[in-house]
Structures are given as C-alpha cells and as structure tokens.
Amino acid sequence: MKPEAYKPEITDLKDISRAPDRCQTIVTLVLDWETKLRWLVLGESRLRTQRDRPDGRWRLEAYLAAGVTDFEHDSAYVLRLPLIGVHFEGIEYHQTRLTAWVDPNEADDFRVPKPGYNPMKHPKAHVCKDEHCKRDDPKGHLIVPEGLYVPPFEPDLYRAVRGKQVEILISPVRKDEDEE
C-alpha cells in the first residue's frame, strides 16, 4: 500500500520572523483550480532574483527575528522559497501582489519549514558571549545551532508543493483591519 502524500498545512512564522508588527507576508498555495490554502504567514520578507542565474529564477526569503544569527554571526533564515514565473499583479494601498510557481527543479534550495519550526528554542541555541557583541547589546543576541542557518529540507513538503502556483501578498500590518 502506497503511503499517503503529505498535505501542506498553514505555517505561521510571525513569531520567529522579523518585524511582524510592521510587515506581513502571506503566501497562498493554489492546490488546484478551486482550492487555495493560506500556507505561509510571516513578517518582513524579500524577493530576490538568483543573481548567478539570469534565467527567471527568484527566491522569497525571510530572516529569523532581529539579532538571531548562526555561529559566524550571519543572520539566520526563517525560510527560502525558490520560485519561477514571478508575475507582478500590482500594488494597491501598499499591498504588493505577486503570483509565481514553486520551482520544481530546486530541491536543494527549498528551505521552508513545517508548522512548529523554531530553532530559537532548540536546546543548543545560546546567547552570544562575544565581548564585541556585548558592547552593542548588553543582553547579547541568540545564536542558533550549526545546521539551522536555514530550515532543514523537508522532502515530503517539497514533493507536495513543487510546481504549484502561489499567490504572495506583501504589505504593512494595519492595526485597524484584520489580515487580508
């Protein structure tokens, strides 16, 4: 008997991403012509072209909360989602709308966590003791364990979403309205 395929779930990353009180990024997964799933919800994000490949590949990226780094003091990621076919739908009232497809040929770069991911609560996460860092922030900043600079590859999640269309909304958080 064939095992049942993984079904993507809503993954709320607001609490571990940067600036969730000011910015929101919502990625909706288009499962089929009539079914959509609000898949990823997070704070501040960026959409970048793959500089080393001028072939239409993009990546939606977001960092962990401000100050969280790896052991080399590089900002750690909350996700990296490789995309192709990015289409600008428009900007309306400071809401940027895009459509794209999850790159079906970039398994190595697909670093999207499943619900519950939080490397900041990992037992090996610790506060930096470097004197230089203590001068900038007396409380210190958090360092996530080696291997969690980016989320781990989730093969069953990738198989479930590769090649699927996504709708991306990037906007400021409005205190007077619910999330769209």
N, C-alpha and C positions, 0 to 999 in steps of 0.2 A: 504494500500500500504506500502510495506516494505521500510524503509529509505535506501538510497544508502550508501554503505560501504565507510569508509574513505580511500582515496588513499594517500599513503605516498608521501611526497614532498621532494625535495632537501633541506637540512637543513645545512646552512653554519654557523658554530660556531667558525670560525677562530678568529673573532674579540673579542670574550669573553673567549677563551681558552688560556692556557699557551703556550708561545714560538712559535707562529705561523710563526715567521720569520725564525726559525731554523728547526722546525719539522712539519711534516704533517701526518695526519691520514685520510684516505679515506675509508669509509665503503660503499660498493656497495651492494644493495639489489637485490637478484635474485628472481624476481617475478614469473617467470615460465621458462621453458626450453629455451625460446628465448628472454626473456625480462629482462633487467637489468636496475637498476636505481642507479645512484650515489646519495646515500641517505644522508650520514653524512660527512661533511668536517670540520676538526678541527686541532688544533695544536698538542702539546705533549699529549701522552696517555700512558696507561699501561694496560697490560693484566695480570690478576691475577687469580690463582685458588681460589676456595672457600675453604679456609683452614679448616673450620669446617665441610666440606662435601667432603671427598675424593672420590667422585662419578663421576668425569669428568665434573663438572660444573666450568665454568670460568666467568670472568666479565671483559669487556672492560670498563675502567674508564678514565675520564679526569677531571682535575680541572679547575675552573674559573681562569682568569688571575692572575698572581702572586700578592700575598698580599690580595686578596679578601677572607674574612672569614665570618663565622657566628658569632653570639654574644658571643660564647665561644672561639673565635679565632682559630677555626679549619678551615682548607682550605675547601672552598665550591666547590661542584662538578658542572661541566657543563653537565655531563651525566654519567649514569651507565647502561650498556647494558649486561644483563645476557646471557651467551652463553653455548651451549653444542656442543660436537663433534668437538672441535677445532682441525684443521689439519694444520700442518706446511707445507707450499708449498715450501718454500725456501727463501734464501737471495740472491739477485742479485744486485750488485752495491749499497750496503747499503739500499736496499729496501726489507723489510721483508713482505712476502706474506703469508696470512693465509686464510683458509676457516673455517666456523663454521655455526651453526644454532642458531637463536634466541630461547632461552629456552622457550618452550611452557608452562612450569609449574612454572614460576617465575614472575607472575604479580606484586607481592609486591616489587620486586627488579628492575623492569623495570622503569627506570627514564631517559627517552630520550625525550627531548623537541621537540616541533614543531617549524617550522620557526618563527623567530622573537623573540624567547625567549632571554631575557636579564635581569636577576634580578638586575644587577648593575644600571639599570635605573629605578628601582622600586621607587615610591615616598618615601618609608620608608627606602631605603638604605641610609647609612650615613657614614661619616668619623669618625673613632675611635678617641676618645678624651682621651684615657688612657695615662697617663704620661710615662709609660714604653714603649709603642709603639712609642710615640713621640720622645723618645731618639734614637730609631733605625731608624725612618723615620720621619723627622720633618713635612712632609706634611700629615702624617698619612696614614692609609690604609682603604679601604672600607669594611663596614660590611653590608651584605645583610640581609633582614628581616627574622625573625624566620619563619620557614616553607619553606624557599628557600635554605636550605643547600644542597638539591638535587632538581632537577626539579620535578614538580608535576607529578603524574601518569596520563598518557593520555590513557584512556581505549580504545578509538577508534583506536588510533595508534597501541597500543599493539595487538588488535584483528587483525589488518591488517598485522602485521609482525610476529606474534608468529609462531614459527616453520619454518620460511623462512630461506633459506640459505643466508649467507652474505660472501662477499669477503673483506678482510681487507688488506690495504696497509699502512705500517708504514715506513716513510722514512725521510731523511733530505730534506729540501727545497733547490732546486737548482736554483740559480739566472739565469743561462744560459738556462734553459729549462722551459717549461710550466709544470703545474701539469700533472701527467700521467692520 
